[in-house]
Structures are given as C-alpha cells and as structure tokens.
C-alpha cells in the first residue's frame, strides 16, 4: 500500500477546494442525519476511483447515488455491529456487577475485577469493531455495492483474514492521523474564524485519507 499517496492525492485534483468545501458543508449539518449517507457514499466513490487507479476526487453530480450507496453501507454496518452492541452491553453488566461486588473504594468501576479472559474479550471486541468498517467497505467495492452481497458473512470474514495486514496498517494510520490532527485542531481553535474554518477542513481530511486507503486495500485484497 502507498500510504504517502493517500495523504496528498486529493490536492492533485484541480477542483479539490470546491469538492472538499461541499464535503465540509455536509459535515457541518451531519447531525441532521440526512447528510450522513451522502458522506458515506461519497467516500465509497473515492475508494472506488482509487480501486480503478483514478486518484481524482469524484464530482458532486451524483448525490442521489451517493445517498443510496451510503445508506446501503450504513445499514449493513449497523447489522454487523449488532453483536458488538450486545456483547458490549453484557460486558458492561458483568464488569459493573463484578467490580461493585469486590470494590471497597469509591470511584469508577471500570478496570477493577477484570480477569485476563474478560480483558481478552474486550480487546477482541475492540479489534472487530475497528476492522468491520474497512472490511465492509472492501466488500462493498468488490461486489459493486450489491446490497444482498454485503451480508455474505463468509466473504466478509475472508476479507478480514486474507487482508489482515492491510487492515492493521489502515488502523494504525487512522489512529496516528487522528492523534496528530487532534493536536493541530486544538492549536487552530485558538485562532478566531480562520482557525475554525481550517479545523473544519481537518475534519474532512482524514476521511478522504481513509477513503484512498480503502480503495488501495480493495485493489490489492485477493478475497
């Protein structure tokens, strides 16, 4: 995977500023939920372009298609996350109850009374939740967005096992980029107006980086 290219490709597009500005606008109003599928669909289109060897940012003349693609992806993502939600709830009850039973000091219960097995389960749950988005994106790209194929459980887990190295790389880049940009955003927020505008662009930037990496992953993953 060409990690460095994912950080710079968007600026090679002659209309990169306008395209990113529209994405920023959608991010601002994401709490209305309607822009969320459009954003997801656009980032999938970014990844699809990269998978085909095209590093240009997609145009914004297919918003309807982006909405449909993003909605299909988000529905499938929610379904894949249901086991995590259930397990997390059970872990919360188990950890909370166990911690209260054995704790004699005030303070948060999290982290007390945890067995190595519980810690391992928590780690596996976190790892699955970190991999499910990228793996599902790869499955979406390889199946052309076929909604039924998004629930091909065998192929989904085949992508995770076959492309584990790439998924780990994407995860590490995501964590590192998030850490660095959070520091930069904190500094920029101290600058009135201009700093806030630049912070909005910083919110969009890592999504475009991840979109490019997902496209590379889909292109190289044999599953």
N, C-alpha and C positions, 0 to 999 in steps of 0.2 A: 504493500500500500504506500502511496505517495502522500505522506502526512503533510509535508510542507505545502503542496499544491492546494490542499483543502483550505489553507489559511489565506490564500491570495487570489484564487481563481475568480472570485466574484468581481474583483476590481478590473479584470480584463474585459468585461462587458462594457460597451460604450454607454449603455443606459443604466449602469449599475446604481447610480444615485437615485434615479426615479423609481426603479424597481424595489430597491431597499426602502425607500421612503413610503411606498404603498404598504410594504410589509410592516413597517413601524406603525403606520396608522391602524392597521388591523390589530397589532399587538396592544395598542392603547385601549381599544374597545373590546378586547378579548373577554372581559368579564361579562359581556352580553351573551357569550357562548356561541352565537351565530358565526363570528369570525374564526372560531377555533377550527372547524372542519376545513375552512378555506386555507388557513395557515398550514394545517397538516397536509392538505392536498397539494399545496404549492411546494412544500419541502419534498414531498414524494416525487413531484415533477422535476425538481432539482436533481434528486438522486437518479431518476430515470434518464435524464440527459447525460449525466456522468457515466452511467452504465453503458450508454451508447457511444461514449467517447466525446460527447459535446459538453464543454465546460461553460457554455453561456447560461446566464440566468434565464429561466422561462419567462415569456411575456405574460402580461396580465389580461389577455383577451379570452381566456378560458376559465373564468372564475366559477361558472356553473360546474364545469368538470372537476375543478379543484375541490369544490364543496362536496360533490358526490364521492370522489375518491377519498377525501379526508374523513367523511362520515363513515364510509365502509371500514376504513382503517381504525378509527376510534372505537367503533362498535366492537370490532374483533379484538382490539386491545383490551377493552373492558372485560370481555369474556375471558380472555387469557389471564387477567388479573384477579378474577373472582376467587380462585383457590388461594391466592396470596392474601386477599382481604379476609377470607375465612380463617386461614392459619394465623394471620397477624392478630385477629380478634381472640382466637383461642390462646395464643401465646401471651397476650395481654392479660387475660383472665388467670392463666396459670402462674405467670410471673408475679402478677399483683397479689394473688392469693398466697403464694408461697413466700413472698417477701414479707407480707404482713404477719404471717404465721411465725416467722423466725426472726423478725426485726424487733429490737428493743429500743431503737433510737429513732427520733423523728427525722423526716427528710424524705426525698423521693425514693420510691421502692425499686425503680429500675436499676438492674445491675446487681441487686442483692439476692442471694439464694439461688443463683443460676448454676445449674450443673453444666459440665462440658457438653453433654448431649444437647441441652437447650441452646447453648451458645452456637453449636454447630448448626442446629436447625435454623436459628436466626440468620446465620451467615448464608446458608443455602437459600433462604427466602429472599434475602437482600440481593444475592447474586442472580437469582432467577428474575427478580423484578428489574434488575439492571440490564439483563440480556433480552427480555421479552420484546421491548420496543424495537431495537435494531434487528433482531431476528425476524420479527413480523414484517418490518419494512422490506427486508430482503425477500421474504416470501411473497409479499405484495408485488414487488418489482418483477420477480421471476415468473409469476402467474399472470401478469398483465392486469392486476387488480381484480381478478375473478373472486367475487365475494365468497362463494362456496369453498374455493380452494384455500382461502385464508384459514379455514378450520381443518385443514389436513394436518392433524396432530403429528403424524409420523414424519412428514416432511419438515414441519416446524422444528421438531427436536433434532432431526437430521442436520438442519442448518446450524443449530447450536453446537452439536458435537463435531461436525465437519469443519466449521469455520470458527472454532473456539478461539484460536489465536487472534484472528481479526477482531472478534467481539471484545476480547480483552484489551486489545490495542485501542479500539474505539472508546471503551470505558475509561481507560487511563487518560486518553486525550481529553475526554469530556470532563473528567474530574480536575485535571490540571488547568484546563482552559477556564472552567468555572471559578477556580480559586484565584487565578490571575486577574480575570475580569472583575471579580467582586472587589478586589483591592483597587483597581483602576476606577471602577464606578464610584467607590467611596470617596476617592480624591476628586473626581469630576463633579460630584454632587455639591462640592464646596464652591463651585463656580456658578453664579446665578445665570439662569437662562441658557447660555451656551453649553454649560456643563450638563444641564438636564437634558438638552437635545442630544448631545453626544452619548449620554447614558442610554437613551432610547435606542440609538444605533447599536450600542454594545449589547443590548438585549436581543437584537435580531441577529447579530454577527455569529454567535455560537451555533444558532440553529442552522445557518447556511453552511457552516463548517461541518456540522454533523450530517447534513444532507449530502454533502460531497463524499464524506467517508462512507455513508450507507451505500451510495452509488458504486464506489470502489469495491466495497465488500460484496455487493450483489454481482458485480462483474467478475470477481475472482473466486467466489464461493462455488464449488462444484456441485453442491447439494441441489 
